């Protein structure tokens, strides 16, 4: 189980739908989708053909283990697959809540600025991987990838970093390879 955390609009759902498209024919994938309101993101996930459970938190700014446990009851998980938990868009509250995940992935978009690790250190120190999204927009924004990576590694030297663009596909192979390395029984996907 992976806990995906980011600010609203960083691209979690888009990255997830593209990832599912690349993996679903090779491994079992299911998603727990967290949002304060609506099922818009879970509808996008369901359109990929994988199982999805929606959690609406109302005024809540994060998911907790009890919510995830209850959502799990509606899913049929296959052994050796991946369960993605797309947390509520927020870089503050989710840092303090262990959902029982095997890995925590923090995402930030190049449009948000390279100083996010400095502003929201707890989520970066509690994450295993930092994905920098929307790199296709780098020519149009002021974002220093090396500085961002340096800030994150000052907080957690072991944090891994991947750059992606779900739109162009750049970095998606590295992300999928990272995911497959996380599985107990690694697979090779063409």
N, C-alpha and C positions, 0 to 999 in steps of 0.2 A: 504494500500500500504506500502510495506517495501522496503527500500533502502539498498541493500547489498553492502558493501564496503570492499575492501581488496587490498593487494599487488597482482601483477600478480603471479599466481601459488599457492595461498593460499588454493584453493579448492572450490571456489564459485560455479562453474558450477557443479562439482561432488556432492557437498552437495545439490545443488538445484535439480539435477536429482533424487537423492535418496529421497529427501523430496517430490517431486511431485509424485513419485511412491507410497509413503505411504498415501498421502492425496487426490489424484485426484478422487478416487472413492467415496469420502465422501463430498468434497467441491469443488467449482469451483476454478481453478487455472489458471492464465495467467502470462506471463513473458515479460518484456521489457529487451532486452539484449543489453548492451553497450560495444562496443569495438572500438579501433581505426581503425582496418581493419578486414576483413574477416567475414564470417558468421559461422565459425566453432562451436562456443558455441551455437548459436541459432539453428544450425542444430541438436546438441545434445539435446537441449531442445525440439525441434519439434518432435524428435523421441519418446518422452514420450507421445505424443498425446495431449498436451495442446497447447493453442494459444500462439504464440510468435511474437513479433515485434522486428526487428533488428534496432539499431541505430549505424552507423559508424561515428565516430567523426573526422576521418582523423588525423590531428595533435593535436586535442583537448584531454585534459587529464581528462575530467569529463563530465558527463551529466548535463544539466540544465533543468529547469522547462518547457521551451518552447519546447525543444526536446522531453521530456516525453509527453507533451500535444499533440504534433503532432503524436507521436507513438500510443497514446491511441485511436486516431481516427480509427486505423486499427483493433482494438480489440473489441470484443463483451463481455463486462464484466457482469457476473451474480452477483446479489446482494447477499451479505453474503459470497463472496469468497475472495481470496487473490490475489493481484497483487504484484509480486516480480519485483523489478527493480535491475538487476545485473549491477552495475555501472562499469565504466572503471577501470581496475586494477591500483590503485593509492591510497596512504594514505594521500596525501597532498591536492590536488585540490578539491576533492569531499567534504571535510569538510566545505567549505565555500558556498556550494550551496544547498539550501533547494529545494527539488523536489516536495514538498507537501506531503511527506510521513507521515504515521501515526507513524512509528517507523524506526529508523536507526540502522542497525546491522553492526558492524565492525568485521571482521574475520582476524585471523592470524594463521599461521601454526607453529607447534612446530619447524619446520626447519628454521624459520626466526629469532629465538631468542626471549628471554623473555623480552627484553628491548624495544620493539616496542612502548608501551605507553609513555615511556620517550622520544623517538626520534620523535614521531608524535602525540603530545598531543592533537591537535585540533580535530582530528577525534575521539579520545576516549572521550573527553569531550562532543562531540555532539552526541554520540551514546547511545542507550538505552540498548543494549546487546553486549557483546563481546563473540564471539565463537572462541574457540581455537580448530583448526582442526588438523587432521592427528595424533591424540594421539597414534595410533598404532605404530608410529615411536619413541615414547619416549625412549625406550631402546637404541636407536641408536644415539640420539642427546643430546646435553647439553641444557636442557630447564627446568627452575624452574617454575612450574605452580603457586605455591604460591606467588613467587616474582612478576610474571607477573600480577596476580590478584591484588596484593597489589599496584603495580605501577598504574594500571588502576583506582583503587578505591581512590587513593590519588588525582587523577584528577577529578573523578566523583564518589563520594561515593555510589550513587544509581545504578551504572551500574551493570547489571546482567551478570553472567558468566556461560557459558555452554561449556563443553569439548565434542568433537565429533570425531568420525572416521567414515566417510561415507563408508569406505572399510569394517570395521567389524560390523558396526551398533551401536557401543558404543556411547551413548549419543543422539542418534537420537530420542528416545522416549521423552526425556526431551525437545529437540528442537521442536518437533511436538506439545507437550503439551503447550509450551510457545506460539507457533503460534496460537493454538486454543484459548488460553486465551486472545489473542489480538483481536479476532473476537468479534463483538457486540453480536452475538448470538452463544455462545460457544457450541461446539458439543463434543460428546465423540466418539472416534474412537477406535475400538477394537485393 
